[in-house]
Amino acid sequence: MYLLFAVIENEDLLDELITGWLDLGISGATVIETTGAIQLISQHIPIFAGLRSLTSGGGRHNKTIFTALDSEALLNAAIAFLESLCEQTGKPHQGVYFAVPIAHFARLGINN
């Protein structure tokens, strides 16, 4: 099993990403609104305001998506879709992703 994290700087991609992953059979993704460190300090510490130009468009928030995947084939399909979607924008700095192996995974609660 693998845990795939994707930090999407272009919020406009989120709906299409989730829909595409659903088509691949990935239904357990979690989405969190996050803020990068450069974005945060450029907003709250005036001396660092010039750092805004280092971010992709000056927005304050990203979307971080993570999901557990049960096979390397599904991981590769999810990554291929994510990369293709970001390349279609024709823009740099659409976000980052990484995957890590999961040592333990179990559902919590009463088994049906």
C-alpha positions in Angstrom: 0.0 0.0 0.0 1.0 3.6 -0.6 0.0 7.0 0.6 0.0 9.6 -2.1 0.2 13.3 -1.2 -0.4 16.1 -3.8 -0.2 19.8 -3.0 -2.1 21.6 -5.8 -1.3 25.3 -6.1 -3.9 25.8 -8.9 -7.3 25.3 -7.2 -9.0 25.2 -10.6 -7.6 21.7 -11.1 -9.2 20.2 -8.0 -12.6 19.2 -9.4 -11.1 17.5 -12.4 -8.4 15.8 -10.4 -11.0 14.3 -7.9 -13.3 13.3 -10.8 -10.4 11.7 -12.7 -9.3 9.8 -9.6 -12.8 8.6 -9.0 -12.8 7.2 -12.6 -9.7 5.3 -11.7 -11.4 3.8 -8.6 -9.9 6.1 -6.0 -12.7 7.2 -3.8 -11.1 7.8 -0.4 -9.1 11.0 -1.0 -9.1 13.7 1.7 -8.7 17.4 0.8 -7.2 20.0 3.1 -6.8 23.7 2.6 -3.1 24.5 3.3 -0.8 27.5 3.2 2.9 27.3 2.1 5.5 28.9 4.3 6.5 31.5 1.8 2.9 32.5 1.2 2.4 32.8 5.0 5.4 35.0 5.8 4.9 37.2 2.7 1.4 38.0 4.0 2.2 38.5 7.7 5.7 39.9 7.8 5.9 43.1 5.6 9.6 42.8 5.1 9.1 39.5 3.2 6.3 40.8 0.9 8.7 40.5 -2.1 8.6 36.8 -1.7 5.1 36.7 -3.1 6.6 36.7 -6.6 8.2 33.3 -5.8 4.7 31.7 -5.4 2.5 30.7 -8.3 0.1 33.7 -8.6 0.2 35.1 -5.2 -2.7 33.1 -3.8 -2.6 32.3 -0.1 -3.9 28.8 -0.1 -3.2 25.4 -1.7 -5.2 22.2 -1.7 -3.4 19.2 -0.2 -4.9 15.9 -1.2 -3.9 12.6 0.3 -5.2 9.1 -0.3 -4.2 5.5 0.5 -3.8 3.3 -2.6 -3.7 -0.5 -2.4 -1.4 -1.2 -5.4 1.6 0.2 -7.2 -0.4 0.0 -10.5 -3.1 2.3 -9.0 -0.4 4.6 -7.6 1.2 4.9 -11.0 -2.2 5.6 -12.7 -3.1 8.3 -10.1 0.3 10.0 -10.6 0.1 9.8 -14.4 -3.4 11.4 -14.3 -2.1 14.1 -11.9 0.9 14.9 -14.1 -1.1 15.0 -17.3 -3.7 17.3 -15.8 -1.0 19.8 -14.5 0.8 19.7 -17.9 -2.4 20.5 -19.7 -2.5 24.0 -18.1 0.7 25.0 -19.9 1.8 26.7 -16.7 4.8 26.0 -14.4 4.4 25.6 -10.6 1.1 23.7 -10.4 2.2 21.9 -7.2 4.1 18.9 -6.0 3.4 15.3 -5.1 5.1 12.5 -3.2 4.2 8.9 -2.2 5.3 6.8 0.7 4.8 3.2 1.6 2.2 2.4 4.3 3.4 0.0 6.9 0.0 -0.5 8.5 -3.5 0.2 7.4 -6.9 -0.7 8.9 -10.4 0.6 9.1 -11.6 1.7 12.5 -15.0 1.0 14.0 -17.3 -2.0 14.1 -16.9 -4.4 11.2 -20.0 -5.1 9.2 
